[in-house]
Amino acid sequence: MYQPLVLLPGLICDQRLWRDVIDGLADRIAPMVADLRLDDSIVSMAKRTLAVAPPRFTLAGLSMGGYVALEIIRQAPHRVTHLALLDTSARADTEERRETRRKGIEMVRQGKFIGVSKGLLGNLIAPHHLGTPLAAEVQAMSERVGEAVYIRQQQAIMNRADSLPTLGEIAIPTLVGVGALDKMTPPELAEEMASGISEAELVQFPDAAHLPTMENPGPVVAAMRSWLAR
């Protein structure tokens, strides 16, 4: 029987983020990639996703998608059977991080979106993936999503809730995964989340930074297959 799996993309990401995972788990999942492009708050993203999701489902989010996943758990914990948090954090933004996001938004409003997305590449993927077809795919994905969505999503991210105090309330099989080379949400943040969730398993994905589902999907698929079987 196929398990309903709701997949939540990250900032300026679309379905391509999850393509290889969906292909790798095709024998056991009924996937739905949520549309997180329409709202400027994490709360609204979660509500919109819940409105179209199956009555009961497994849930996976990467980066911003992880923030939405934690909000879905707050809004409707009874509907989620398994939770995967990949390359994300339970913490709220620091004021310094919010200021960085504000500057990014201002650059986009000045017509510099391409520069912002190219500038992000070095943080999104491992250094040895720069200049490769994978880097071009990540760049193309960000351009497909576009500047208006970038602004909405950054506003949502910087105003998100602090989820650290509520991690202990999560009582379902949870996968906490992170790229071993992730600089944006480094492994210590994954360790922090895993330590706060009673049923969490922590997995590091080798040869990947912030986008392991694209950079090295094999280990991600393996970890998620094990997680879905719990």
Residue, then its C-alpha position, 0 to 999 in steps of 0.5 A: m500500500y502506498q503511503p501518502l507523503v507530503l513534501l515541502p520545498g525550501l526557499i526558491c525551490d520547486q518540485r525539482l528539489w524532490r524529484d529524485v526522492i520521489d523517483g527513488l521511493a516510487d514503489r511505496i509512496a503517493p507523493m504530493v509536493a505542496d505549493l509554498r509560493l503563494d503565502d508570506s507567512i509560515v502559518s498560512m503556508a501550513k494552513r494551505t497545505l493542510a487544506v489539500a493534504p490527505p486526512r492522514f499523511t507522512l510529512a517531509g520538509l527541507s529548509m523552509g519546508g522544515y519550518v512549515a512542517l513544524e507548523i503543520i505539527r502545531q496546527a494538526p498533529h493528529r494528521v501526521t504519522h511520520l515527520a522528516l526534517l531535512d537541512t533545517s532548524a527549530r530555532a527562530d531567526t536571530e536579528e542579525r539573520r533577519e537583517t541579512r534577509r531584509k538586505g536580500i529583499e531590498m536587492v531583489r526590489q532593486g532588480k538584482f534577483i539573478g545576483v542574489s540567487k547566484g550568490l546563494l549557490g555557494n551556500l546551497i551546494a557543496p563547493h565541488h558542485l559549483g560550475t556543474p550541471l547540478a549548479a545550473e539546475v539549482q540556478a534554473m529552479s530559483e529563476r523559475v520560482g522568481e523574485a516575487v515568491y522570493i520576497r514572500q518566502q523570505q518575509a515568512i521565514m524571518n517571522r517564523a515561530d521558535s519551535l525549540p520549546t515544542l520539540g518535546e511534544i513530537a511523538i511520532p517517528t522522526l527523521v532528522g537529516v542534514g548534509a554533512l557540508d551544510k553551512m546554512t543549517p549545519p549539523e549541530l542544528a540537526e543534532e539540537m533538533a534530534s536531541g529534543i524529539s523522543e523518536a528522532e533518528l539523526v542521519q548525515f548525508p555525505d557529499a552534500a551541503h544544503l540540498p542533499t535531495m539534489e546533490n546526493p539523493g541516494p542516501v536520502v532515499a535510503a534514510m527515508r525508506s527506513w523512516l517510512a518503515r518505522 
